[in-house]
């Protein structure tokens, strides 16, 4: 079973991202479970959500304590996300124009902010970065691009889906690994 935690700020769409990833797992023939974490979160405050993906039935329903992947929706949360706990062999996926490797962890980088702006995915609060991050995470998890696209179009048929497809597709094709477990770039 794969466990993934999403660390973001309230309003960035971490819960929607978790639901999209769980749905993509289902579309890919696996089991998926989204685990939103609701506390005293408010827009702009640090928040988190989690996802489990498994080829077999998922019996756990608790929060992910030591995830295999951590998605950092804002580079400012990287240190806190790692301190919160991750598996020793966990990979980190960071939304940043240029990210640094995270300790001994495989680190992936995508500029979800720029991709969302370029695709016109903007609200009064800023860019909708969860859509590009969905594409990037699908690529890192080896979820086929056609499954990612199908998940988006099922959620947002029509014009909204097409805008989201463009952003997710660009992130899927531009996310890059900036380090490996042995520290090489």
Secondary structure as UniProt FT lines:
FT   STRAND          2..10
FT   HELIX           14..27
FT   TURN            28..29
FT   STRAND          31..36
FT   STRAND          46..54
FT   STRAND          67..72
FT   HELIX           75..77
FT   HELIX           78..83
FT   STRAND          86..95
FT   TURN            103..104
FT   STRAND          107..110
FT   HELIX           112..118
FT   TURN            119..120
FT   STRAND          122..123
FT   TURN            124..125
FT   STRAND          126..127
FT   HELIX           129..140
FT   TURN            141..142
FT   HELIX           145..155
FT   HELIX           159..174
FT   STRAND          176..179
FT   TURN            181..182
//
